[in-house]
Amino acid sequence: MHKAPKPHTKIKDALDHGRAAAQELHSALSDAVRNGGETIKGDLEGLVLEAKAIAVSMGGSLEAQSAAAKKAIDEAVVSLEATATHTAQATKSSGHDAERSIQQAISDARGAVQKISEAVAEKRSAASTEK
């Protein structure tokens, strides 16, 4: 289900890695919904753990970031934690409740990707002004 990064893709630091992981999480959530059926519960259970792991990883990268990047990362961590919560809720419910939870998880994951992208842009901007 999870797509490996393309061979020419280079992960430069924790932010780039976190963004790639969050993008994969978003894609995996979307794929799980498209696949549907009983396999979705098993897929979602694994994605709960993945969302939590990405949140921990992103939180660990805070010290080396600027204030603006830290704010974006904090918001991304909140979105990733919400992704995990909504995904877990989807595994414990059915029908419209499960669908609503997974759609919210997808939205949360997308929000995390956006915030991590903002942190990456902030870091790159800060690096370019230092040169």
N, CA, C and O atoms as CSV, one atom per row, in Angstrom:
chain,resi,resn,atom,element,x,y,z
A,1,MET,N,N,0.816,-1.175,0.000
A,1,MET,CA,C,0.000,0.000,0.000
A,1,MET,C,C,0.867,1.249,0.000
A,1,MET,O,O,0.588,2.192,-0.740
A,2,HIS,N,N,1.915,1.272,0.818
A,2,HIS,CA,C,2.742,2.464,0.914
A,2,HIS,C,C,3.719,2.495,-0.245
A,2,HIS,O,O,4.303,1.477,-0.613
A,3,LYS,N,N,3.883,3.660,-0.804
A,3,LYS,CA,C,4.791,3.834,-1.923
A,3,LYS,C,C,6.150,4.259,-1.406
A,3,LYS,O,O,6.254,5.160,-0.574
A,4,ALA,N,N,7.182,3.614,-1.898
A,4,ALA,CA,C,8.539,3.998,-1.507
A,4,ALA,C,C,8.916,5.266,-2.258
A,4,ALA,O,O,8.447,5.489,-3.374
A,5,PRO,N,N,9.768,6.104,-1.650
A,5,PRO,CA,C,10.208,7.298,-2.353
A,5,PRO,C,C,10.939,6.914,-3.631
A,5,PRO,O,O,11.567,5.857,-3.704
A,6,LYS,N,N,10.855,7.762,-4.620
A,6,LYS,CA,C,11.558,7.519,-5.871
A,6,LYS,C,C,13.056,7.490,-5.606
A,6,LYS,O,O,13.540,8.223,-4.743
A,7,PRO,N,N,13.805,6.652,-6.337
A,7,PRO,CA,C,15.228,6.521,-6.069
A,7,PRO,C,C,15.986,7.840,-6.133
A,7,PRO,O,O,16.949,8.017,-5.387
A,8,HIS,N,N,15.589,8.770,-6.992
A,8,HIS,CA,C,16.321,10.023,-7.116
A,8,HIS,C,C,15.942,11.043,-6.038
A,8,HIS,O,O,16.563,12.101,-5.935
A,9,THR,N,N,14.916,10.720,-5.231
A,9,THR,CA,C,14.502,11.620,-4.166
A,9,THR,C,C,15.506,11.523,-3.031
A,9,THR,O,O,15.821,10.431,-2.559
A,10,LYS,N,N,16.010,12.677,-2.594
A,10,LYS,CA,C,16.949,12.712,-1.477
A,10,LYS,C,C,16.277,13.401,-0.307
A,10,LYS,O,O,15.786,14.524,-0.424
A,11,ILE,N,N,16.264,12.719,0.809
A,11,ILE,CA,C,15.719,13.295,2.026
A,11,ILE,C,C,16.851,14.062,2.696
A,11,ILE,O,O,17.822,13.466,3.163
A,12,LYS,N,N,16.724,15.390,2.740
A,12,LYS,CA,C,17.815,16.228,3.220
A,12,LYS,C,C,17.828,16.369,4.736
A,12,LYS,O,O,18.906,16.443,5.327
A,13,ASP,N,N,16.699,16.406,5.367
A,13,ASP,CA,C,16.669,16.551,6.815
A,13,ASP,C,C,15.333,16.067,7.365
A,13,ASP,O,O,14.500,15.533,6.633
A,14,ALA,N,N,15.147,16.262,8.653
A,14,ALA,CA,C,13.949,15.755,9.322
A,14,ALA,C,C,12.669,16.358,8.753
A,14,ALA,O,O,11.658,15.662,8.647
A,15,LEU,N,N,12.692,17.630,8.387
A,15,LEU,CA,C,11.482,18.248,7.823
A,15,LEU,C,C,11.110,17.633,6.490
A,15,LEU,O,O,9.944,17.320,6.250
A,16,ASP,N,N,12.091,17.458,5.626
A,16,ASP,CA,C,11.802,16.841,4.332
A,16,ASP,C,C,11.305,15.407,4.520
A,16,ASP,O,O,10.373,14.970,3.846
A,17,HIS,N,N,11.936,14.685,5.441
A,17,HIS,CA,C,11.514,13.322,5.723
A,17,HIS,C,C,10.092,13.306,6.279
A,17,HIS,O,O,9.261,12.499,5.863
A,18,GLY,N,N,9.823,14.207,7.223
A,18,GLY,CA,C,8.483,14.286,7.808
A,18,GLY,C,C,7.422,14.630,6.781
A,18,GLY,O,O,6.320,14.082,6.797
A,19,ARG,N,N,7.769,15.550,5.884
A,19,ARG,CA,C,6.804,15.916,4.839
A,19,ARG,C,C,6.527,14.732,3.930
A,19,ARG,O,O,5.373,14.470,3.589
A,20,ALA,N,N,7.570,14.014,3.534
A,20,ALA,CA,C,7.384,12.838,2.676
A,20,ALA,C,C,6.532,11.782,3.392
A,20,ALA,O,O,5.650,11.176,2.784
A,21,ALA,N,N,6.799,11.568,4.670
A,21,ALA,CA,C,6.034,10.586,5.439
A,21,ALA,C,C,4.575,11.007,5.575
A,21,ALA,O,O,3.678,10.172,5.457
A,22,ALA,N,N,4.327,12.287,5.820
A,22,ALA,CA,C,2.953,12.782,5.941
A,22,ALA,C,C,2.216,12.684,4.603
A,22,ALA,O,O,1.022,12.386,4.571
A,23,GLN,N,N,2.927,12.935,3.501
A,23,GLN,CA,C,2.313,12.789,2.178
A,23,GLN,C,C,1.943,11.333,1.926
A,23,GLN,O,O,0.877,11.043,1.383
A,24,GLU,N,N,2.826,10.420,2.321
A,24,GLU,CA,C,2.535,8.992,2.164
A,24,GLU,C,C,1.350,8.577,3.030
A,24,GLU,O,O,0.516,7.777,2.606
A,25,LEU,N,N,1.279,9.126,4.252
A,25,LEU,CA,C,0.155,8.845,5.145
A,25,LEU,C,C,-1.153,9.314,4.513
A,25,LEU,O,O,-2.140,8.579,4.502
A,26,HIS,N,N,-1.156,10.525,3.994
A,26,HIS,CA,C,-2.355,11.063,3.334
A,26,HIS,C,C,-2.772,10.162,2.173
A,26,HIS,O,O,-3.951,9.845,2.012
A,27,SER,N,N,-1.802,9.761,1.378
A,27,SER,CA,C,-2.074,8.886,0.234
A,27,SER,C,C,-2.604,7.525,0.698
A,27,SER,O,O,-3.541,6.986,0.109
A,28,ALA,N,N,-2.006,6.981,1.745
A,28,ALA,CA,C,-2.441,5.676,2.249
A,28,ALA,C,C,-3.861,5.735,2.805
A,28,ALA,O,O,-4.639,4.801,2.612
A,29,LEU,N,N,-4.204,6.821,3.492
A,29,LEU,CA,C,-5.574,6.987,3.987
A,29,LEU,C,C,-6.559,7.051,2.823
A,29,LEU,O,O,-7.616,6.421,2.855
A,30,SER,N,N,-6.204,7.807,1.811
A,30,SER,CA,C,-7.068,7.921,0.632
A,30,SER,C,C,-7.212,6.572,-0.064
A,30,SER,O,O,-8.305,6.205,-0.496
A,31,ASP,N,N,-6.110,5.836,-0.173
A,31,ASP,CA,C,-6.143,4.507,-0.798
A,31,ASP,C,C,-7.017,3.548,-0.004
A,31,ASP,O,O,-7.774,2.767,-0.581
A,32,ALA,N,N,-6.912,3.606,1.322
A,32,ALA,CA,C,-7.710,2.717,2.168
A,32,ALA,C,C,-9.196,2.954,1.953
A,32,ALA,O,O,-9.983,2.008,1.922
A,33,VAL,N,N,-9.577,4.209,1.804
A,33,VAL,CA,C,-10.987,4.531,1.573
A,33,VAL,C,C,-11.430,4.009,0.205
A,33,VAL,O,O,-12.519,3.453,0.063
A,34,ARG,N,N,-10.578,4.197,-0.788
A,34,ARG,CA,C,-10.930,3.712,-2.130
A,34,ARG,C,C,-11.066,2.195,-2.163
A,34,ARG,O,O,-11.930,1.663,-2.860
A,35,ASN,N,N,-10.213,1.493,-1.407
A,35,ASN,CA,C,-10.251,0.031,-1.392
A,35,ASN,C,C,-11.473,-0.494,-0.669
A,35,ASN,O,O,-12.044,-1.513,-1.059
A,36,GLY,N,N,-11.881,0.211,0.400
A,36,GLY,CA,C,-13.087,-0.147,1.127
A,36,GLY,C,C,-13.087,-1.569,1.649
A,36,GLY,O,O,-12.039,-2.206,1.752
A,37,GLY,N,N,-14.268,-2.058,1.975
A,37,GLY,CA,C,-14.424,-3.427,2.446
A,37,GLY,C,C,-13.817,-3.658,3.810
A,37,GLY,O,O,-13.478,-2.712,4.521
A,38,GLU,N,N,-13.684,-4.900,4.166
A,38,GLU,CA,C,-13.152,-5.281,5.467
A,38,GLU,C,C,-11.664,-4.989,5.600
A,38,GLU,O,O,-11.173,-4.814,6.715
A,39,THR,N,N,-10.939,-4.931,4.492
A,39,THR,CA,C,-9.503,-4.688,4.586
A,39,THR,C,C,-9.209,-3.287,5.113
A,39,THR,O,O,-8.110,-3.021,5.601
A,40,ILE,N,N,-10.169,-2.410,5.016
A,40,ILE,CA,C,-9.935,-1.035,5.443
A,40,ILE,C,C,-9.605,-0.962,6.936
A,40,ILE,O,O,-8.748,-0.167,7.322
A,41,LYS,N,N,-10.250,-1.754,7.780
A,41,LYS,CA,C,-10.006,-1.701,9.229
A,41,LYS,C,C,-8.545,-2.028,9.537
A,41,LYS,O,O,-7.908,-1.321,10.319
A,42,GLY,N,N,-8.012,-3.078,8.938
A,42,GLY,CA,C,-6.618,-3.446,9.159
A,42,GLY,C,C,-5.661,-2.382,8.659
A,42,GLY,O,O,-4.670,-2.065,9.317
A,43,ASP,N,N,-5.960,-1.836,7.500
A,43,ASP,CA,C,-5.132,-0.765,6.946
A,43,ASP,C,C,-5.128,0.434,7.882
A,43,ASP,O,O,-4.076,1.019,8.145
A,44,LEU,N,N,-6.283,0.796,8.376
A,44,LEU,CA,C,-6.406,1.980,9.226
A,44,LEU,C,C,-5.688,1.800,10.558
A,44,LEU,O,O,-5.098,2.749,11.074
A,45,GLU,N,N,-5.732,0.605,11.113
A,45,GLU,CA,C,-5.045,0.362,12.386
A,45,GLU,C,C,-3.549,0.636,12.254
A,45,GLU,O,O,-2.943,1.224,13.149
A,46,GLY,N,N,-2.958,0.214,11.148
A,46,GLY,CA,C,-1.545,0.490,10.914
A,46,GLY,C,C,-1.280,1.971,10.704
A,46,GLY,O,O,-0.229,2.476,11.098
A,47,LEU,N,N,-2.212,2.662,10.095
A,47,LEU,CA,C,-2.042,4.090,9.829
A,47,LEU,C,C,-2.155,4.931,11.096
A,47,LEU,O,O,-1.583,6.018,11.172
A,48,VAL,N,N,-2.887,4.438,12.088
A,48,VAL,CA,C,-2.945,5.132,13.376
A,48,VAL,C,C,-1.534,5.216,13.957
A,48,VAL,O,O,-1.096,6.278,14.401
A,49,LEU,N,N,-0.833,4.087,13.949
A,49,LEU,CA,C,0.531,4.039,14.483
A,49,LEU,C,C,1.476,4.898,13.659
A,49,LEU,O,O,2.358,5.562,14.204
A,50,GLU,N,N,1.289,4.885,12.357
A,50,GLU,CA,C,2.142,5.690,11.480
A,50,GLU,C,C,1.959,7.189,11.759
A,50,GLU,O,O,2.937,7.933,11.837
A,51,ALA,N,N,0.722,7.619,11.906
A,51,ALA,CA,C,0.460,9.041,12.194
A,51,ALA,C,C,1.105,9.444,13.511
A,51,ALA,O,O,1.689,10.523,13.614
A,52,LYS,N,N,1.003,8.584,14.520
A,52,LYS,CA,C,1.611,8.880,15.821
A,52,LYS,C,C,3.133,8.961,15.702
A,52,LYS,O,O,3.754,9.839,16.301
A,53,ALA,N,N,3.731,8.060,14.942
A,53,ALA,CA,C,5.186,8.044,14.772
A,53,ALA,C,C,5.674,9.302,14.064
A,53,ALA,O,O,6.704,9.864,14.436
A,54,ILE,N,N,4.950,9.740,13.061
A,54,ILE,CA,C,5.338,10.964,12.348
A,54,ILE,C,C,5.229,12.160,13.282
A,54,ILE,O,O,6.093,13.037,13.271
A,55,ALA,N,N,4.172,12.203,14.094
A,55,ALA,CA,C,3.996,13.312,15.045
A,55,ALA,C,C,5.166,13.371,16.024
A,55,ALA,O,O,5.683,14.450,16.310
A,56,VAL,N,N,5.580,12.223,16.533
A,56,VAL,CA,C,6.708,12.178,17.470
A,56,VAL,C,C,7.981,12.642,16.776
A,56,VAL,O,O,8.757,13.413,17.341
A,57,SER,N,N,8.191,12.176,15.564
A,57,SER,CA,C,9.384,12.547,14.800
A,57,SER,C,C,9.417,14.049,14.538
A,57,SER,O,O,10.461,14.682,14.695
A,58,MET,N,N,8.300,14.614,14.146
A,58,MET,CA,C,8.246,16.044,13.864
A,58,MET,C,C,8.468,16.849,15.141
A,58,MET,O,O,9.172,17.859,15.122
A,59,GLY,N,N,7.885,16.417,16.230
A,59,GLY,CA,C,8.067,17.108,17.503
A,59,GLY,C,C,9.530,17.100,17.930
A,59,GLY,O,O,10.002,18.044,18.564
A,60,GLY,N,N,10.240,16.042,17.586
A,60,GLY,CA,C,11.647,15.938,17.927
A,60,GLY,C,C,12.549,16.847,17.116
A,60,GLY,O,O,13.709,17.046,17.477
A,61,SER,N,N,12.040,17.400,16.029
A,61,SER,CA,C,12.866,18.262,15.187
A,61,SER,C,C,12.706,19.746,15.532
A,61,SER,O,O,13.279,20.601,14.855
A,62,LEU,N,N,11.950,20.052,16.554
A,62,LEU,CA,C,11.644,21.443,16.887
A,62,LEU,C,C,12.864,22.277,17.284
A,62,LEU,O,O,12.965,23.437,16.886
A,63,GLU,N,N,13.768,21.723,18.041
A,63,GLU,CA,C,14.877,22.501,18.586
A,63,GLU,C,C,15.717,23.191,17.527
A,63,GLU,O,O,16.219,24.291,17.759
A,64,ALA,N,N,15.878,22.572,16.381
A,64,ALA,CA,C,16.767,23.114,15.357
A,64,ALA,C,C,16.067,24.086,14.409
A,64,ALA,O,O,16.640,24.451,13.382
A,65,GLN,N,N,14.857,24.510,14.724
A,65,GLN,CA,C,14.068,25.308,13.791
A,65,GLN,C,C,13.903,26.750,14.268
A,65,GLN,O,O,14.059,27.059,15.449
A,66,SER,N,N,13.583,27.614,13.319
A,66,SER,CA,C,13.265,29.010,13.638
A,66,SER,C,C,11.897,29.077,14.314
A,66,SER,O,O,11.162,28.090,14.339
A,67,ALA,N,N,11.564,30.227,14.855
A,67,ALA,CA,C,10.282,30.393,15.551
A,67,ALA,C,C,9.103,30.129,14.618
A,67,ALA,O,O,8.149,29.453,15.003
A,68,ALA,N,N,9.160,30.653,13.401
A,68,ALA,CA,C,8.052,30.452,12.453
A,68,ALA,C,C,7.935,28.984,12.058
A,68,ALA,O,O,6.828,28.459,11.940
A,69,ALA,N,N,9.064,28.324,11.854
A,69,ALA,CA,C,9.040,26.901,11.502
A,69,ALA,C,C,8.512,26.079,12.679
A,69,ALA,O,O,7.761,25.123,12.481
A,70,LYS,N,N,8.899,26.446,13.897
A,70,LYS,CA,C,8.416,25.743,15.081
A,70,LYS,C,C,6.902,25.826,15.191
A,70,LYS,O,O,6.239,24.840,15.514
A,71,LYS,N,N,6.354,27.018,14.917
A,71,LYS,CA,C,4.899,27.199,14.981
A,71,LYS,C,C,4.207,26.287,13.971
A,71,LYS,O,O,3.212,25.639,14.297
A,72,ALA,N,N,4.729,26.235,12.753
A,72,ALA,CA,C,4.147,25.372,11.724
A,72,ALA,C,C,4.266,23.902,12.107
A,72,ALA,O,O,3.341,23.120,11.889
A,73,ILE,N,N,5.406,23.532,12.677
A,73,ILE,CA,C,5.598,22.141,13.087
A,73,ILE,C,C,4.647,21.790,14.227
A,73,ILE,O,O,4.058,20.709,14.235
A,74,ASP,N,N,4.496,22.698,15.187
A,74,ASP,CA,C,3.537,22.463,16.285
A,74,ASP,C,C,2.138,22.207,15.727
A,74,ASP,O,O,1.444,21.292,16.170
A,75,GLU,N,N,1.733,23.015,14.761
A,75,GLU,CA,C,0.409,22.851,14.153
A,75,GLU,C,C,0.323,21.536,13.377
A,75,GLU,O,O,-0.722,20.886,13.367
A,76,ALA,N,N,1.422,21.146,12.727
A,76,ALA,CA,C,1.451,19.869,12.005
A,76,ALA,C,C,1.308,18.705,12.981
A,76,ALA,O,O,0.595,17.741,12.705
A,77,VAL,N,N,1.986,18.797,14.118
A,77,VAL,CA,C,1.896,17.734,15.124
A,77,VAL,C,C,0.462,17.606,15.627
A,77,VAL,O,O,-0.039,16.493,15.792
A,78,VAL,N,N,-0.199,18.729,15.870
A,78,VAL,CA,C,-1.602,18.701,16.299
A,78,VAL,C,C,-2.461,18.019,15.222
A,78,VAL,O,O,-3.329,17.206,15.539
A,79,SER,N,N,-2.217,18.351,13.963
A,79,SER,CA,C,-2.978,17.730,12.868
A,79,SER,C,C,-2.698,16.233,12.769
A,79,SER,O,O,-3.608,15.445,12.513
A,80,LEU,N,N,-1.443,15.842,12.970
A,80,LEU,CA,C,-1.099,14.415,12.922
A,80,LEU,C,C,-1.735,13.649,14.079
A,80,LEU,O,O,-2.197,12.522,13.903
A,81,GLU,N,N,-1.757,14.259,15.255
A,81,GLU,CA,C,-2.427,13.623,16.389
A,81,GLU,C,C,-3.924,13.496,16.134
A,81,GLU,O,O,-4.532,12.488,16.496
A,82,ALA,N,N,-4.517,14.504,15.516
A,82,ALA,CA,C,-5.938,14.437,15.161
A,82,ALA,C,C,-6.164,13.356,14.102
A,82,ALA,O,O,-7.178,12.658,14.126
A,83,THR,N,N,-5.206,13.225,13.169
A,83,THR,CA,C,-5.299,12.175,12.159
A,83,THR,C,C,-5.357,10.817,12.841
A,83,THR,O,O,-6.198,9.984,12.502
A,84,ALA,N,N,-4.470,10.593,13.795
A,84,ALA,CA,C,-4.445,9.316,14.515
A,84,ALA,C,C,-5.760,9.086,15.259
A,84,ALA,O,O,-6.312,7.986,15.230
A,85,THR,N,N,-6.255,10.123,15.922
A,85,THR,CA,C,-7.505,10.005,16.680
A,85,THR,C,C,-8.675,9.665,15.765
A,85,THR,O,O,-9.441,8.745,16.049
A,86,HIS,N,N,-8.813,10.403,14.675
A,86,HIS,CA,C,-9.939,10.160,13.766
A,86,HIS,C,C,-9.813,8.808,13.069
A,86,HIS,O,O,-10.818,8.143,12.814
A,87,THR,N,N,-8.588,8.404,12.762
A,87,THR,CA,C,-8.397,7.101,12.134
A,87,THR,C,C,-8.781,5.993,13.114
A,87,THR,O,O,-9.433,5.023,12.730
A,88,ALA,N,N,-8.381,6.135,14.367
A,88,ALA,CA,C,-8.748,5.148,15.386
A,88,ALA,C,C,-10.268,5.098,15.563
A,88,ALA,O,O,-10.841,4.019,15.718
A,89,GLN,N,N,-10.915,6.260,15.541
A,89,GLN,CA,C,-12.379,6.295,15.660
A,89,GLN,C,C,-13.021,5.559,14.488
A,89,GLN,O,O,-14.025,4.868,14.660
A,90,ALA,N,N,-12.443,5.706,13.301
A,90,ALA,CA,C,-12.994,5.036,12.126
A,90,ALA,C,C,-12.908,3.515,12.249
A,90,ALA,O,O,-13.777,2.801,11.749
A,91,THR,N,N,-11.861,3.018,12.914
A,91,THR,CA,C,-11.723,1.561,13.072
A,91,THR,C,C,-12.738,1.001,14.055
A,91,THR,O,O,-13.048,-0.190,14.023
A,92,LYS,N,N,-13.260,1.865,14.935
A,92,LYS,CA,C,-14.189,1.414,15.971
A,92,LYS,C,C,-15.648,1.675,15.625
A,92,LYS,O,O,-16.541,1.360,16.412
A,93,SER,N,N,-15.891,2.242,14.465
A,93,SER,CA,C,-17.267,2.545,14.084
A,93,SER,C,C,-17.552,1.962,12.704
A,93,SER,O,O,-16.699,1.320,12.090
A,94,SER,N,N,-18.760,2.199,12.240
A,94,SER,CA,C,-19.135,1.681,10.920
A,94,SER,C,C,-20.074,2.666,10.238
A,94,SER,O,O,-20.528,3.640,10.839
A,95,GLY,N,N,-20.346,2.394,8.997
A,95,GLY,CA,C,-21.280,3.210,8.242
A,95,GLY,C,C,-20.850,4.659,8.115
A,95,GLY,O,O,-19.680,4.963,7.880
A,96,HIS,N,N,-21.819,5.542,8.275
A,96,HIS,CA,C,-21.560,6.972,8.107
A,96,HIS,C,C,-20.596,7.518,9.147
A,96,HIS,O,O,-19.813,8.421,8.852
A,97,ASP,N,N,-20.642,6.986,10.353
A,97,ASP,CA,C,-19.725,7.454,11.401
A,97,ASP,C,C,-18.279,7.151,11.016
A,97,ASP,O,O,-17.399,7.999,11.165
A,98,ALA,N,N,-18.042,5.954,10.528
A,98,ALA,CA,C,-16.685,5.580,10.098
A,98,ALA,C,C,-16.255,6.427,8.913
A,98,ALA,O,O,-15.117,6.894,8.856
A,99,GLU,N,N,-17.161,6.625,7.971
A,99,GLU,CA,C,-16.849,7.431,6.791
A,99,GLU,C,C,-16.509,8.868,7.185
A,99,GLU,O,O,-15.557,9.450,6.665
A,100,ARG,N,N,-17.277,9.429,8.092
A,100,ARG,CA,C,-17.040,10.793,8.555
A,100,ARG,C,C,-15.674,10.888,9.258
A,100,ARG,O,O,-14.929,11.844,9.045
A,101,SER,N,N,-15.360,9.909,10.081
A,101,SER,CA,C,-14.075,9.910,10.795
A,101,SER,C,C,-12.905,9.800,9.831
A,101,SER,O,O,-11.908,10.505,9.990
A,102,ILE,N,N,-13.006,8.943,8.850
A,102,ILE,CA,C,-11.882,8.770,7.918
A,102,ILE,C,C,-11.732,9.991,7.023
A,102,ILE,O,O,-10.611,10.370,6.685
A,103,GLN,N,N,-12.827,10.609,6.637
A,103,GLN,CA,C,-12.731,11.837,5.849
A,103,GLN,C,C,-12.065,12.948,6.663
A,103,GLN,O,O,-11.292,13.738,6.123
A,104,GLN,N,N,-12.367,13.004,7.960
A,104,GLN,CA,C,-11.725,13.990,8.819
A,104,GLN,C,C,-10.245,13.664,8.964
A,104,GLN,O,O,-9.412,14.571,8.981
A,105,ALA,N,N,-9.905,12.377,9.069
A,105,ALA,CA,C,-8.500,11.973,9.167
A,105,ALA,C,C,-7.734,12.369,7.911
A,105,ALA,O,O,-6.595,12.827,7.995
A,106,ILE,N,N,-8.352,12.195,6.756
A,106,ILE,CA,C,-7.714,12.590,5.497
A,106,ILE,C,C,-7.480,14.097,5.473
A,106,ILE,O,O,-6.416,14.563,5.065
A,107,SER,N,N,-8.480,14.848,5.911
A,107,SER,CA,C,-8.349,16.308,5.972
A,107,SER,C,C,-7.245,16.715,6.953
A,107,SER,O,O,-6.451,17.610,6.661
A,108,ASP,N,N,-7.197,16.061,8.105
A,108,ASP,CA,C,-6.151,16.351,9.091
A,108,ASP,C,C,-4.765,16.049,8.528
A,108,ASP,O,O,-3.831,16.827,8.720
A,109,ALA,N,N,-4.633,14.923,7.835
A,109,ALA,CA,C,-3.340,14.553,7.251
A,109,ALA,C,C,-2.919,15.576,6.205
A,109,ALA,O,O,-1.749,15.949,6.129
A,110,ARG,N,N,-3.870,16.024,5.404
A,110,ARG,CA,C,-3.567,17.045,4.399
A,110,ARG,C,C,-3.117,18.343,5.077
A,110,ARG,O,O,-2.187,19.001,4.609
A,111,GLY,N,N,-3.771,18.703,6.168
A,111,GLY,CA,C,-3.379,19.891,6.921
A,111,GLY,C,C,-1.965,19.759,7.474
A,111,GLY,O,O,-1.208,20.730,7.486
A,112,ALA,N,N,-1.607,18.565,7.929
A,112,ALA,CA,C,-0.254,18.327,8.435
A,112,ALA,C,C,0.772,18.510,7.329
A,112,ALA,O,O,1.816,19.128,7.540
A,113,VAL,N,N,0.476,17.972,6.146
A,113,VAL,CA,C,1.389,18.130,5.009
A,113,VAL,C,C,1.573,19.612,4.703
A,113,VAL,O,O,2.693,20.057,4.456
A,114,GLN,N,N,0.492,20.373,4.715
A,114,GLN,CA,C,0.561,21.810,4.437
A,114,GLN,C,C,1.441,22.525,5.461
A,114,GLN,O,O,2.292,23.335,5.095
A,115,LYS,N,N,1.235,22.228,6.734
A,115,LYS,CA,C,2.018,22.890,7.781
A,115,LYS,C,C,3.493,22.499,7.712
A,115,LYS,O,O,4.364,23.344,7.921
A,116,ILE,N,N,3.780,21.241,7.424
A,116,ILE,CA,C,5.177,20.829,7.288
A,116,ILE,C,C,5.804,21.519,6.079
A,116,ILE,O,O,6.968,21.918,6.125
A,117,SER,N,N,5.046,21.659,5.009
A,117,SER,CA,C,5.539,22.375,3.827
A,117,SER,C,C,5.858,23.824,4.167
A,117,SER,O,O,6.847,24.375,3.684
A,118,GLU,N,N,5.022,24.443,4.997
A,118,GLU,CA,C,5.288,25.813,5.435
A,118,GLU,C,C,6.584,25.872,6.246
A,118,GLU,O,O,7.365,26.811,6.097
A,119,ALA,N,N,6.813,24.884,7.094
A,119,ALA,CA,C,8.048,24.847,7.889
A,119,ALA,C,C,9.263,24.660,6.981
A,119,ALA,O,O,10.300,25.287,7.199
A,120,VAL,N,N,9.142,23.806,5.970
A,120,VAL,CA,C,10.235,23.599,5.006
A,120,VAL,C,C,10.533,24.906,4.283
A,120,VAL,O,O,11.694,25.285,4.131
A,121,ALA,N,N,9.485,25.593,3.838
A,121,ALA,CA,C,9.676,26.874,3.139
A,121,ALA,C,C,10.337,27.902,4.046
A,121,ALA,O,O,11.223,28.639,3.613
A,122,GLU,N,N,9.913,27.950,5.290
A,122,GLU,CA,C,10.499,28.871,6.260
A,122,GLU,C,C,11.976,28.557,6.469
A,122,GLU,O,O,12.812,29.459,6.511
A,123,LYS,N,N,12.281,27.297,6.596
A,123,LYS,CA,C,13.686,26.904,6.793
A,123,LYS,C,C,14.530,27.276,5.581
A,123,LYS,O,O,15.638,27.793,5.724
A,124,ARG,N,N,14.009,27.017,4.403
A,124,ARG,CA,C,14.747,27.349,3.183
A,124,ARG,C,C,14.925,28.857,3.045
A,124,ARG,O,O,15.981,29.322,2.616
A,125,SER,N,N,13.909,29.612,3.401
A,125,SER,CA,C,13.996,31.065,3.337
A,125,SER,C,C,15.055,31.587,4.295
A,125,SER,O,O,15.853,32.455,3.942
A,126,ALA,N,N,15.057,31.054,5.502
A,126,ALA,CA,C,16.052,31.457,6.496
A,126,ALA,C,C,17.470,31.089,6.031
A,126,ALA,O,O,18.413,31.856,6.225
A,127,ALA,N,N,17.605,29.912,5.419
A,127,ALA,CA,C,18.929,29.482,4.928
A,127,ALA,C,C,19.415,30.353,3.788
A,127,ALA,O,O,20.610,30.629,3.677
A,128,SER,N,N,18.489,30.792,2.933
A,128,SER,CA,C,18.905,31.608,1.788
A,128,SER,C,C,19.345,33.017,2.226
A,128,SER,O,O,20.194,33.630,1.578
A,129,THR,N,N,18.775,33.519,3.308
A,129,THR,CA,C,19.168,34.841,3.794
A,129,THR,C,C,20.494,34.798,4.549
A,129,THR,O,O,21.155,35.824,4.706
A,130,GLU,N,N,20.884,33.609,5.019
A,130,GLU,CA,C,22.153,33.459,5.716
A,130,GLU,C,C,23.333,33.436,4.771
A,130,GLU,O,O,24.463,33.688,5.190
A,131,LYS,N,N,23.101,33.144,3.520
A,131,LYS,CA,C,24.195,33.018,2.542
A,131,LYS,C,C,24.708,34.344,2.112
A,131,LYS,O,O,25.626,34.415,1.294
